[in-house]
Amino acid sequence: MSDAAFASRITELNDALPRAGAYVLYWMQNSQRTRCNHALEYAIGRANELRVPALVCFAVTPDYPDASERHYRFMIEGLADVAAGLKRRGVAFVVRFGDPPAVALDVGRDASLIVCDRGYLRHLRQWRFDVARTARCPVVEVETDLAVPVEAASSKREYAARTIRPRIHRRLAEHLVMPDQIDPDHLLDPVPAGVDVGDVDAVIGRVSADVYPGPVSRFFRGGESAAWSRFERFRDSALERYEEQRSEPASGVASGLSPYLHFGQISDLEIAIELGAHEFVAGLEQGKGRMSNQPGSVGMRTDSATLASSRDAFLEELLVRRGLAFNYVWYTPNYDRYEALPDWARGTLDDHRGDERPACYTQEQLEAARTHDEYWNAAMTEMKVTGSMQNYMRMYWGKKILEWSKSPEHGFETTLALNNRFFVDGRDPNSYANVGWIYGLHDRPWTERDVFGKVRYMNAKGLERKFDMAAYRLKVDELTRRE
Ligand SMILES: Cc1cc2nc3c(=O)[nH]c(=O)nc-3n(C[C@H](O)[C@H](O)[C@H](O)COP(=O)(O)OP(=O)(O)OC[C@H]3O[C@@H](n4cnc5c(N)ncnc54)[C@H](O)[C@@H]3O)c2cc1C
């Protein structure tokens, strides 16, 4: 535990005095995995020092904001993997229904110490605050969802990828360290009573979530093992084409890891290390800016320059773009509000609020994928059927909602509502930062035009010029037919 990078992930959330307890509790919330989980290893390590067992608990909130069966099923499938992983390691695990702080405090009644992982959204931070304020023992937060933690990269809200990139790159080398996996010295017996997450249907039956939109297990099955299978498939068969084809809507050349990252079922740090981020850093230190051909990367098949360059492009998304989104929500209390957008963007959209719109649709019409634009309809259909959408189409999809809404504020709210309802990876820092990007966040002013003002514009002709849009529509049609 002496490693400085690890230590920088640890925050004491209260000043309660140490107390003799029966176990150390890890209240798992954001980081739902047993691999590369600093909070879990910290809890087991401290339990060994205190000569008590470690206990892990998870609270299933029956009414999580915006969550439907689509999200719950993915999460419960993941918790079944956590249960199996902890059992293999001899660590007790209890799952209960209820308000997370109440569950953590109840299960932590006899704890010497409560450890939690970090949550970035407002309500997740509040939950931790509530536990820390009420607990009778020390509460310690351990960050484990960003390779370079937010504060290590920057102490303020960053303007754009170009401003945070050098900061993340600078701190990357020291943070590319896997936490040691620690064996527990003591076992908790008996384990407190809880819910059996192995029976996914029974657990789903007890949550009061909307049944619509329904599960998408055919496309995204939750859990650490599914996450790693997906990662390996991507690394071995698509990564090499990532830089060149990632934006092509029908290519399928992307990792599909965002739902797993969202639920903490896989760690960006472990992915980066597996892909040879050490060589990437070595390239940076040699002043190459981006990696060129560095043979022998961990877990990679060839030493081709294309592969290295694609790997770098992927690390840019995983570490820099994602890091920027986390930076945004961490340093912006009202990250989910239109008012949080940059002044220039709100100003220019305001100047054009009276402009005639080419079309105006309600949220219901949009949700039904019934607009005059077949590409947009295909994107909305992809989202509804699969719980995801190709990255470039997400941009187009969002830009058109801005254009077809009666006001920018209304467009912003509609986009966020659809995003968080239908995407398995919705309600993530990435959701808020990227919907904000549609409205000018982390971007710069462009040529002024109707409705958008100086906010970046996109149109169907641009899609047709760059991509095979017939192939994309066909792909989505096939998905619908298989429904
Ligand atoms: C309007 C709009 C809404 C979006 N909503 C979400 C959302 O709700 N949840 C979400 O996770 N992402 C969102 N994104 C960002 C991005 O589109 C997805 O992360 C990506 O498409 C997920 O697919 P993937 O895992 O195959 O990505 P890959 O291309 O394989 O990238 C790997 C990882 O890098 C990160 N990443 C990739 N692109 C971005 C980006 N633009 N910004 C930040 N991180 C990125 C993600 O964690 C992703 O899983 C949105 C983008 C837009 C334009």
The ligand as a Gaussian input file, in Angstrom:
#p B3LYP/6-31G(d) Opt

LIG

0 1
 C      -24.439000      12.684000     -28.366000
 C      -23.497000      11.667000     -27.752000
 C      -23.908000      10.943000     -26.666000
 C      -23.035000      10.019000     -26.065000
 N      -23.478000       9.333000     -24.962000
 C      -22.632000       8.486000     -24.328000
 C      -23.066000       7.782000     -23.170000
 O      -24.210000       7.934000     -22.720000
 N      -22.189000       6.959000     -22.547000
 C      -20.918000       6.756000     -23.039000
 O      -20.158000       5.982000     -22.436000
 N      -20.479000       7.418000     -24.122000
 C      -21.294000       8.268000     -24.792000
 N      -20.861000       8.924000     -25.908000
 C      -19.428000       8.826000     -26.289000
 C      -19.088000       7.720000     -27.319000
 O      -19.934000       7.833000     -28.426000
 C      -19.208000       6.331000     -26.722000
 O      -18.440000       6.254000     -25.553000
 C      -18.685000       5.254000     -27.676000
 O      -19.359000       5.330000     -28.906000
 C      -18.916000       3.899000     -27.024000
 O      -18.622000       2.858000     -27.907000
 P      -17.312000       1.983000     -27.733000
 O      -17.184000       1.522000     -26.338000
 O      -17.373000       0.951000     -28.804000
 O      -16.199000       3.054000     -28.039000
 P      -14.697000       2.874000     -28.553000
 O      -14.572000       3.663000     -29.795000
 O      -14.292000       1.463000     -28.585000
 O      -13.864000       3.669000     -27.447000
 C      -13.385000       3.046000     -26.249000
 C      -13.848000       3.823000     -25.055000
 O      -13.361000       5.161000     -25.129000
 C      -14.313000       6.054000     -24.553000
 N      -14.796000       6.984000     -25.570000
 C      -14.966000       6.786000     -26.890000
 N      -15.446000       7.903000     -27.478000
 C      -15.599000       8.816000     -26.500000
 C      -16.055000      10.165000     -26.452000
 N      -16.463000      10.809000     -27.542000
 N      -16.086000      10.785000     -25.267000
 C      -15.679000      10.178000     -24.147000
 N      -15.227000       8.904000     -24.118000
 C      -15.192000       8.238000     -25.278000
 C      -15.473000       5.200000     -24.086000
 O      -15.300000       4.913000     -22.723000
 C      -15.349000       3.957000     -24.952000
 O      -15.936000       2.825000     -24.385000
 C      -21.723000       9.832000     -26.568000
 C      -21.326000      10.571000     -27.692000
 C      -22.189000      11.482000     -28.271000
 C      -21.704000      12.279000     -29.440000

